[in-house]
Amino acid sequence: MATINRFAVAEIMRARGVKVSTLANEIGLDRTTLSTALNTGKRTIPLDRLITLSQSLSVDPRALLGPDDANRALAEVAA
């Protein structure tokens, strides 16, 4: 399992105009599973889906990993 940075994923999705349902379909996850990973504390997805997710978003897989706290702190400072 891989722990994703939900803020990074959400920002990349927003920038590319990608919806959760579309992305979930592309990477072979149930929409609810992906939505839960992006909106709750349960931010893990299968490792093979991380690779597919990064390919679908055209980013390095490392850009999708890691803790949310650093991004949240940066967003609060920028606001």
N, CA and C atoms as a LAMMPS dump frame, in Angstrom:
ITEM: TIMESTEP
0
ITEM: NUMBER OF ATOMS
237
ITEM: BOX BOUNDS ff ff ff
-5.0000000000000000e+02 5.0000000000000000e+02
-5.0000000000000000e+02 5.0000000000000000e+02
-5.0000000000000000e+02 5.0000000000000000e+02
ITEM: ATOMS id mol type element x y z
1 1 1 N 0.845 -1.179 0
2 1 2 C 0 0 0
3 1 3 C 0.894 1.247 0
4 2 1 N 0.39 2.297 -0.614
5 2 2 C 1.115 3.561 -0.669
6 2 3 C 0.248 4.649 -0.045
7 3 1 N 0.885 5.49 0.76
8 3 2 C 0.179 6.611 1.371
9 3 3 C 0.326 7.811 0.449
10 4 1 N -0.792 8.307 -0.027
11 4 2 C -0.751 9.438 -0.956
12 4 3 C -0.938 10.76 -0.223
13 5 1 N -0.391 11.804 -0.806
14 5 2 C -0.588 13.16 -0.31
15 5 3 C -1.838 13.682 -0.998
16 6 1 N -2.937 13.695 -0.267
17 6 2 C -4.225 14.03 -0.882
18 6 3 C -4.27 15.451 -1.411
19 7 1 N -3.53 16.368 -0.794
20 7 2 C -3.523 17.746 -1.281
21 7 3 C -2.787 17.851 -2.614
22 8 1 N -1.694 17.12 -2.748
23 8 2 C -0.952 17.125 -4.007
24 8 3 C -1.793 16.531 -5.131
25 9 1 N -2.426 15.399 -4.853
26 9 2 C -3.257 14.753 -5.872
27 9 3 C -4.414 15.664 -6.269
28 10 1 N -5.071 16.248 -5.28
29 10 2 C -6.215 17.123 -5.57
30 10 3 C -5.795 18.337 -6.391
31 11 1 N -4.636 18.904 -6.081
32 11 2 C -4.162 20.073 -6.821
33 11 3 C -3.832 19.711 -8.264
34 12 1 N -3.191 18.581 -8.467
35 12 2 C -2.863 18.134 -9.83
36 12 3 C -4.149 17.856 -10.603
37 13 1 N -5.11 17.21 -9.953
38 13 2 C -6.391 16.94 -10.604
39 13 3 C -7.086 18.245 -10.985
40 14 1 N -7.097 19.2 -10.071
41 14 2 C -7.726 20.499 -10.338
42 14 3 C -7.045 21.188 -11.517
43 15 1 N -5.734 21.191 -11.523
44 15 2 C -4.974 21.858 -12.582
45 15 3 C -5.231 21.222 -13.954
46 16 1 N -5.48 19.924 -13.957
47 16 2 C -5.703 19.217 -15.215
48 16 3 C -7.187 19.068 -15.555
49 17 1 N -8.058 19.512 -14.651
50 17 2 C -9.487 19.416 -14.892
51 17 3 C -10.017 17.993 -14.864
52 18 1 N -9.424 17.167 -14.027
53 18 2 C -9.792 15.759 -13.937
54 18 3 C -10.743 15.547 -12.761
55 19 1 N -11.816 14.804 -13.003
56 19 2 C -12.788 14.489 -11.949
57 19 3 C -12.435 13.146 -11.312
58 20 1 N -12.847 12.986 -10.068
59 20 2 C -12.567 11.751 -9.328
60 20 3 C -13.113 10.541 -10.076
61 21 1 N -14.332 10.621 -10.565
62 21 2 C -14.932 9.47 -11.247
63 21 3 C -14.147 9.078 -12.5
64 22 1 N -13.69 10.066 -13.237
65 22 2 C -12.911 9.801 -14.452
66 22 3 C -11.574 9.163 -14.101
67 23 1 N -10.898 9.743 -13.11
68 23 2 C -9.594 9.23 -12.706
69 23 3 C -9.722 7.824 -12.128
70 24 1 N -10.717 7.605 -11.295
71 24 2 C -10.927 6.276 -10.71
72 24 3 C -11.115 5.236 -11.807
73 25 1 N -11.882 5.58 -12.814
74 25 2 C -12.108 4.667 -13.937
75 25 3 C -10.803 4.386 -14.684
76 26 1 N -10.003 5.418 -14.894
77 26 2 C -8.735 5.263 -15.618
78 26 3 C -7.751 4.365 -14.876
79 27 1 N -7.736 4.453 -13.553
80 27 2 C -6.747 3.688 -12.799
81 27 3 C -7.283 2.366 -12.253
82 28 1 N -8.554 2.094 -12.507
83 28 2 C -9.119 0.814 -12.102
84 28 3 C -9.475 0.712 -10.636
85 29 1 N -9.808 1.827 -10.011
86 29 2 C -10.289 1.83 -8.629
87 29 3 C -11.75 2.239 -8.615
88 30 1 N -12.45 1.766 -7.614
89 30 2 C -13.817 2.216 -7.398
90 30 3 C -13.788 3.704 -7.056
91 31 1 N -14.744 4.478 -7.553
92 31 2 C -14.79 5.92 -7.285
93 31 3 C -14.813 6.207 -5.791
94 32 1 N -15.571 5.412 -5.058
95 32 2 C -15.667 5.619 -3.613
96 32 3 C -14.317 5.405 -2.938
97 33 1 N -13.579 4.407 -3.366
98 33 2 C -12.265 4.13 -2.796
99 33 3 C -11.319 5.301 -3.03
100 34 1 N -11.279 5.812 -4.257
101 34 2 C -10.405 6.944 -4.554
102 34 3 C -10.868 8.188 -3.815
103 35 1 N -12.159 8.426 -3.798
104 35 2 C -12.7 9.583 -3.099
105 35 3 C -12.357 9.532 -1.617
106 36 1 N -12.474 8.357 -1.013
107 36 2 C -12.124 8.188 0.402
108 36 3 C -10.649 8.491 0.622
109 37 1 N -9.798 8.008 -0.277
110 37 2 C -8.359 8.261 -0.15
111 37 3 C -8.041 9.749 -0.26
112 38 1 N -8.821 10.475 -1.032
113 38 2 C -8.557 11.902 -1.231
114 38 3 C -9.223 12.792 -0.187
115 39 1 N -10.222 12.285 0.502
116 39 2 C -11.001 13.146 1.389
117 39 3 C -10.967 12.773 2.861
118 40 1 N -10.3 11.704 3.223
119 40 2 C -10.279 11.282 4.617
120 40 3 C -8.859 10.977 5.055
121 41 1 N -8.738 10.548 6.261
122 41 2 C -7.434 10.162 6.788
123 41 3 C -6.94 8.839 6.233
124 42 1 N -7.815 8.087 5.574
125 42 2 C -7.415 6.805 4.996
126 42 3 C -6.895 7.06 3.594
127 43 1 N -5.61 7.391 3.502
128 43 2 C -5.048 7.855 2.248
129 43 3 C -4.197 6.806 1.553
130 44 1 N -4.463 5.543 1.777
131 44 2 C -3.645 4.51 1.155
132 44 3 C -4.353 3.908 -0.055
133 45 1 N -3.543 3.608 -1.043
134 45 2 C -4.033 2.913 -2.228
135 45 3 C -3.018 1.823 -2.557
136 46 1 N -3.426 0.792 -3.285
137 46 2 C -2.474 -0.254 -3.669
138 46 3 C -1.317 0.346 -4.476
139 47 1 N -0.119 -0.178 -4.245
140 47 2 C 1.08 0.361 -4.893
141 47 3 C 0.971 0.349 -6.411
142 48 1 N 0.42 -0.706 -6.984
143 48 2 C 0.291 -0.752 -8.441
144 48 3 C -0.643 0.344 -8.949
145 49 1 N -1.621 0.739 -8.141
146 49 2 C -2.526 1.822 -8.535
147 49 3 C -1.837 3.178 -8.429
148 50 1 N -0.84 3.29 -7.537
149 50 2 C -0.067 4.53 -7.451
150 50 3 C 0.652 4.788 -8.769
151 51 1 N 1.249 3.758 -9.326
152 51 2 C 1.962 3.897 -10.598
153 51 3 C 0.977 4.302 -11.693
154 52 1 N -0.16 3.633 -11.749
155 52 2 C -1.177 3.958 -12.745
156 52 3 C -1.708 5.368 -12.531
157 53 1 N -1.913 5.755 -11.263
158 53 2 C -2.379 7.104 -10.933
159 53 3 C -1.385 8.152 -11.415
160 54 1 N -0.116 7.929 -11.155
161 54 2 C 0.898 8.896 -11.586
162 54 3 C 0.961 8.985 -13.113
163 55 1 N 0.793 7.871 -13.788
164 55 2 C 0.788 7.883 -15.251
165 55 3 C -0.434 8.629 -15.776
166 56 1 N -1.579 8.42 -15.164
167 56 2 C -2.804 9.104 -15.597
168 56 3 C -2.703 10.609 -15.405
169 57 1 N -1.991 11.028 -14.346
170 57 2 C -1.836 12.461 -14.072
171 57 3 C -0.565 13.038 -14.696
172 58 1 N 0.213 12.195 -15.352
173 58 2 C 1.468 12.598 -16.009
174 58 3 C 2.451 13.249 -15.043
175 59 1 N 2.638 12.591 -13.888
176 59 2 C 3.597 13.073 -12.899
177 59 3 C 4.434 11.906 -12.399
178 60 1 N 5.563 12.237 -11.805
179 60 2 C 6.403 11.245 -11.154
180 60 3 C 5.635 10.706 -9.94
181 61 1 N 5.645 9.407 -9.697
182 61 2 C 4.909 8.853 -8.556
183 61 3 C 5.298 9.497 -7.222
184 62 1 N 6.542 9.916 -7.098
185 62 2 C 6.995 10.537 -5.846
186 62 3 C 6.264 11.833 -5.555
187 63 1 N 5.719 12.474 -6.586
188 63 2 C 4.981 13.724 -6.382
189 63 3 C 3.655 13.489 -5.674
190 64 1 N 3.218 12.234 -5.613
191 64 2 C 1.921 11.912 -5.021
192 64 3 C 2.033 11.32 -3.621
193 65 1 N 3.246 11.119 -3.157
194 65 2 C 3.466 10.467 -1.874
195 65 3 C 3.728 11.454 -0.752
196 66 1 N 3.582 10.962 0.458
197 66 2 C 4.027 11.717 1.605
198 66 3 C 2.933 12.313 2.45
199 67 1 N 3.362 12.988 3.506
200 67 2 C 2.403 13.55 4.461
201 67 3 C 1.676 14.765 3.918
202 68 1 N 0.453 14.938 4.377
203 68 2 C -0.356 16.085 3.984
204 68 3 C 0.027 17.336 4.76
205 69 1 N 0.54 17.172 5.948
206 69 2 C 0.737 18.289 6.855
207 69 3 C 1.586 19.417 6.273
208 70 1 N 2.647 19.079 5.563
209 70 2 C 3.51 20.112 4.994
210 70 3 C 2.75 20.936 3.977
211 71 1 N 1.976 20.301 3.137
212 71 2 C 1.21 21.029 2.125
213 71 3 C 0.127 21.882 2.764
214 72 1 N -0.52 21.352 3.809
215 72 2 C -1.561 22.105 4.482
216 72 3 C -0.959 23.363 5.115
217 73 1 N 0.198 23.23 5.743
218 73 2 C 0.857 24.37 6.375
219 73 3 C 1.234 25.411 5.324
220 74 1 N 1.732 24.976 4.179
221 74 2 C 2.095 25.902 3.114
222 74 3 C 0.865 26.625 2.588
223 75 1 N -0.231 25.896 2.423
224 75 2 C -1.467 26.501 1.93
225 75 3 C -1.996 27.541 2.908
226 76 1 N -1.89 27.26 4.209
227 76 2 C -2.362 28.205 5.207
228 76 3 C -1.505 29.468 5.231
229 77 1 N -0.21 29.316 5.053
230 77 2 C 0.693 30.467 5.025
231 77 3 C 0.415 31.314 3.787
232 78 1 N 0.139 30.655 2.66
233 78 2 C -0.094 31.376 1.412
234 78 3 C -1.442 32.083 1.396
235 79 1 N -2.386 31.627 2.201
236 79 2 C -3.738 32.202 2.193
237 79 3 C -3.801 33.572 2.837
